[in-house]
Amino acid sequence: MALDAHRHFWHYTDAEFGWIADDCLRRDFLPTDCGGMDPCIAVEARQCVEETSGLLELADKHDFIKGVVGWLPLAAPDFPELLEGFLAEKLVGLRHVVQDEPDDGFILRPDFVRGVRHALAQGLAYDILVFERQLPNVLKFVDALPDDARLVLDHLGKPAAFDSWRVRVTELARRANVFCKLSGLVTEIGVAADPRPYLDVALEAFGPARLMFGSDWPVVTAHLPYGDWKRCVEDFLVPLAGADQTKIMSANAAAFYGLKGDTR
């Protein structure tokens, strides 16, 4: 069984989910829609405190949600005080939608970096969500944090042009504390494109010890079913040793997010 390191849940409204372009995604997606799927990490899809509270409530009700990567105002002056009320067992990380910030240098703002440093010091991980063009600033961001900071790049850094992405993501992977999620790829390159060259780069750059399977459900379903993406990753991993396959499909995410107990 896998551990899906990247899954979303939402009650859909036009006002709160304006980023959704596909009609098939403009509806509610809830834990009750996940029959037959693997255990998962729930990741924020709205930048509001209520989103984080709601995901933690879902995690309390549904055992297959093993952890929550939420959103909190990392750059706010009162962030440390606000975080105190959210240090629940299933809050395992935080994320900010840096890709949508009008300033590509947002990730380097001192108040934002300070907030991330504080979250990391409280035992949380941080998910990096950016477009490929923002990866040079991600390098500076990572270098401004402690060497043992638990950081993971979502969706392989959202490749735009293969050659430039390969250079940038390979440079990022030289930072030994940065992991990478094998998620969201079909959304970026299209279902007709071959994902293997991108997966090859990720495997060569990060190695089996720093990759983790993620579906980006339900966003992935605009292109192919959850099971199809999972099989795509599993098929890609067939040449690897069984222990390395297990790392990528489940063990790395469990260790990275510090999950406790049974993750099945």
Secondary structure, DSSP 8 states (H G I E B T S, - for coil): ---EEEE--B---TTT-TT---GGGSS-B-GGG-TT---EEEE--SSSHHHHHHHHHHHHH-TTEEEEEE---TTSTTHHHHHHTT--TTEEEEEE-GGG-SSTTGGG-HHHHHHHHHHHHTT-EEEE---GGGHHHHHHHHHTS-TT--EEEGGGG--SSHHHHHHHHHHHHTSTTEEEEE-SHHHHH-TTS--HHHHHHHHHHH-GGGEEE---BTGGGGTS-HHHHHHHHHHHHTTS-HHHHHIIIIIHHHHHTT--S---
